[in-house]
Amino acid sequence: MKEPVFEQILQVCIVVRDVHKAVKIWSECYGIGPWEIVEADETKIHNYVVHGELCNEPHKALVAMSQIGNMYLEIIEPVSENSVYQEFLREHGPGLHHLAVKHNDAFIPLMKERSIEEICSLVFGERFCAYYDTREDLGFITEIF
């Protein structure tokens, strides 16, 4: 058996149509919180590359975060039409968008070896992240920081 290319799930992300409604349900019905909600827009997002092309159109989403144990739950409501989150909502409706993982140096070469597409990459604040379309292999999109 090969060595694992990721060691830990850091975050679960769900895409929704209404982040405030989702947070209310998670809080009031399931006891999950507290939540921090931020607006992710062109002032915080840089070098946004979608399907291999730099996206110069403004991008906006509402992002809610809450810690559960040693990982985070992220809920994203896409506001702009030109995002991978809006693309996901159109194709699948609300639901699990990605898992963020702690990866090692073998991850990127494996993605190239298996011809797995980098769906998008961006810099949020000062943190680089990228999404890989591992749905065929793993059943979900994988995010790395």
C-alpha positions as CSV (number, residue, x, y, z in Angstrom):
1,M,0.0,0.0,0.0
2,K,1.2,3.5,-0.8
3,E,2.0,6.2,1.8
4,P,-1.0,8.5,2.3
5,V,-0.9,11.8,0.4
6,F,-3.0,13.5,3.1
7,E,-3.0,12.9,6.8
8,Q,-6.0,14.9,8.2
9,I,-9.3,16.4,7.2
10,L,-9.1,20.0,8.2
11,Q,-12.4,21.3,6.9
12,V,-15.8,20.3,5.5
13,C,-17.5,22.8,3.2
14,I,-21.1,23.0,2.3
15,V,-22.5,25.3,-0.4
16,V,-25.9,26.8,0.2
17,R,-28.3,29.3,-1.2
18,D,-28.7,31.2,2.1
19,V,-25.8,31.2,4.6
20,H,-27.8,33.0,7.3
21,K,-30.6,30.4,7.2
22,A,-28.1,27.5,7.1
23,V,-26.2,28.9,10.2
24,K,-29.5,29.4,12.0
25,I,-30.4,25.7,11.4
26,W,-26.9,24.5,12.4
27,S,-27.1,26.6,15.6
28,E,-30.7,26.2,16.7
29,C,-31.3,22.6,15.7
30,Y,-27.9,21.0,15.9
31,G,-26.1,23.1,18.5
32,I,-23.2,23.9,16.3
33,G,-21.5,27.3,16.7
34,P,-20.5,30.0,17.3
35,W,-20.2,31.2,13.7
36,E,-18.1,33.8,12.1
37,I,-19.5,35.1,8.8
38,V,-17.3,37.1,6.5
39,E,-17.8,38.6,3.0
40,A,-15.2,37.2,0.6
41,D,-14.8,39.6,-2.3
42,E,-12.2,41.1,-4.6
43,T,-10.7,43.0,-1.7
44,K,-9.8,39.7,0.0
45,I,-9.5,37.3,-3.0
46,H,-6.6,37.6,-5.4
47,N,-5.2,35.5,-8.3
48,Y,-8.5,33.7,-8.8
49,V,-8.0,31.1,-11.5
50,V,-11.0,29.1,-12.7
51,H,-10.5,26.1,-15.0
52,G,-7.1,27.3,-15.9
53,E,-8.0,30.9,-16.7
54,L,-7.4,34.0,-14.6
55,C,-10.8,35.4,-13.7
56,N,-10.8,39.2,-13.6
57,E,-14.5,39.6,-12.9
58,P,-15.4,40.6,-9.3
59,H,-16.1,37.5,-7.1
60,K,-18.2,37.6,-4.0
61,A,-19.4,35.0,-1.5
62,L,-20.6,34.9,2.1
63,V,-18.5,32.5,4.2
64,A,-19.5,31.1,7.6
65,M,-17.0,29.2,9.7
66,S,-17.4,27.2,13.0
67,Q,-15.0,24.9,14.7
68,I,-16.1,21.3,15.5
69,G,-13.6,19.4,17.4
70,N,-10.2,19.6,15.6
71,M,-11.7,20.7,12.2
72,Y,-13.8,23.4,10.7
73,L,-17.2,23.5,9.1
74,E,-17.4,26.1,6.3
75,I,-20.7,27.1,4.7
76,I,-20.5,29.2,1.6
77,E,-23.2,31.2,-0.1
78,P,-22.1,32.3,-3.6
79,V,-23.2,35.8,-4.4
80,S,-21.5,36.3,-7.8
81,E,-22.4,34.2,-10.8
82,N,-18.7,33.5,-11.8
83,S,-17.7,31.2,-9.0
84,V,-17.1,27.5,-8.7
85,Y,-19.6,27.6,-5.8
86,Q,-22.4,29.0,-8.0
87,E,-21.4,26.4,-10.7
88,F,-21.8,23.7,-8.1
89,L,-25.2,25.0,-7.0
90,R,-26.5,25.1,-10.6
91,E,-25.3,21.5,-11.3
92,H,-26.0,19.8,-8.0
93,G,-28.0,22.1,-5.7
94,P,-26.9,22.7,-2.1
95,G,-24.6,20.2,-0.5
96,L,-21.1,19.0,0.3
97,H,-18.7,20.9,-2.0
98,H,-15.3,19.9,-0.7
99,L,-13.1,18.6,2.0
100,A,-9.9,20.5,2.9
101,V,-7.0,18.2,3.7
102,K,-3.5,18.5,5.2
103,H,-1.5,17.2,2.3
104,N,2.2,16.2,1.8
105,D,4.6,16.7,-1.2
106,A,3.2,13.6,-3.0
107,F,-0.3,15.1,-3.4
108,I,0.3,17.5,-6.4
109,P,2.4,14.9,-8.4
110,L,-0.4,12.4,-7.8
111,M,-3.0,14.8,-9.2
112,K,-0.8,15.3,-12.3
113,E,-0.2,11.6,-12.7
114,R,-4.0,10.9,-12.5
115,S,-4.8,13.8,-14.8
116,I,-7.1,15.4,-12.1
117,E,-8.1,18.9,-12.9
118,E,-7.3,21.8,-10.7
119,I,-10.8,23.4,-10.7
120,C,-9.6,26.7,-9.3
121,S,-7.0,28.3,-7.2
122,L,-6.9,31.6,-5.3
123,V,-5.3,33.6,-2.6
124,F,-7.7,34.5,0.2
125,G,-6.1,37.1,2.4
126,E,-2.6,35.7,2.5
127,R,-3.6,32.0,2.2
128,F,-3.2,30.1,-1.1
129,C,-5.7,27.4,-1.7
130,A,-6.6,25.2,-4.7
131,Y,-9.5,22.8,-5.4
132,Y,-8.9,19.5,-7.3
133,D,-11.7,17.5,-8.9
134,T,-11.2,14.2,-7.1
135,R,-14.9,13.4,-7.3
136,E,-14.3,10.4,-9.7
137,D,-11.7,9.0,-7.4
138,L,-12.9,10.0,-3.9
139,G,-16.5,11.2,-4.3
140,F,-15.7,14.8,-3.4
141,I,-13.6,17.9,-4.4
142,T,-10.4,18.2,-2.5
143,E,-9.0,21.5,-1.2
144,I,-5.5,22.1,-0.2
145,F,-4.1,25.2,1.5
